[in-house]
Structures are given as structure tokens and as C-alpha cells.
């Protein structure tokens, strides 16, 4: 899950702290605050115009991972362990 807001935290340190105190079961994977230009998540942190670029990189990586996933339909046909 990624949260995006136009306004919100103005300081990267406060945004990072806020994300850390959210219980892991409810914590978003990343946050983008467009107004001040803050991005935090997926192992990246960026400020200013680069924040939107970091957000785009993160989304691109997620989409690429989804496209690369392929179900092993042999498992369903055979009803057992997948064939290597």
C-alpha cells in the first residue's frame, strides 16, 4: 500500500517517525507528500522534485514484479507438487 497526499508532513524526519510508529500490519509500504516533495518507502527516501521521481521508480518496480509473476498451472492440473 502506498499513501499519497498533497499536503501533510513538511519534514522528512517527522514523516519517517510517523510511519515507524504505525503497527506493521497497518503501515503503508511508502508515503508521498506532493506539496513539500517528500517520499519515504521501499528503501528509498527523497526530497524536493526527486521525491516524485522516487515514487515513480517504486511504482515501476512494483508493476514490473507483478508482470513477471506467472502462475504454475501444472500444479492445478496434476493436483500435486509443481513440475520443475
N, C-alpha and C positions, 0 to 999 in steps of 0.2 A: 504494500500500500504506500502511496506517495501522497502527501498533502501539499496543496498549493494555495497560497493566499497572496492577495495583492499588498495588503498591509499586515503588520504584525511586529514581530521582533525586529529591532533595529541593530542588534549586536549579535555577532556570530557566537560568542561565548554563552550568552543567555539562551539562544536557540538550542545550542548543543546541550546545555544543562537541562533545559525543559524536556528535550527528547529523552535524555538519560533517566529522568525520574518517572517517566511513564512506564508502567509494568510491561515487560517484554511481550506479553500476549496481546497488548493493545497498542504497542508502539509502532508508528509507521516506519517503513524502511528508509524514507527520505522526506525532507521538507524543503520547499522552495518558497521564499518570500520575495515576490517580484519587485515591490516598491524599492526597498533598500538594496536589493540584489544579494540575497543570501541563499546558499544551497548547502545542505548537510545531508549526507547519506551515501550508502553503497561504497563506503571507504573514501569518499571524496568530500572536500569542503571548499567552497569558493565564495568569493565576494565580488560585488560590482557586476559589470556586464558578463564576466566569465561565469557567474552563477547560473544564468540561463543556459549557457553552453554546456556546463557540467550536468544540468538537468537533462538536456537533450542527449548527451552521451549516455547517461544512466538509462533513459527510456530506450535508446537504440540497443543497448546491451540486453535489456530485458526482452525486447521484441526478437532480437536475434536468437536468444536462448529458446524462446517459445517456438520459433520457426524450426529450430534444429531438433526439437523433440519429435520422435516418431514412436507411435505405439508398436509393440511387438504383437501383431495379430496372431502369430502362430500359437502363442500361449492360449488364446481363446479357442482356437480350432482344435488343438491337441488336448486341452484341458489339463495341462501339467506345466512342467518347467519349460522356460523358453529355450529354443534351439539356438546354440551359439553360432 
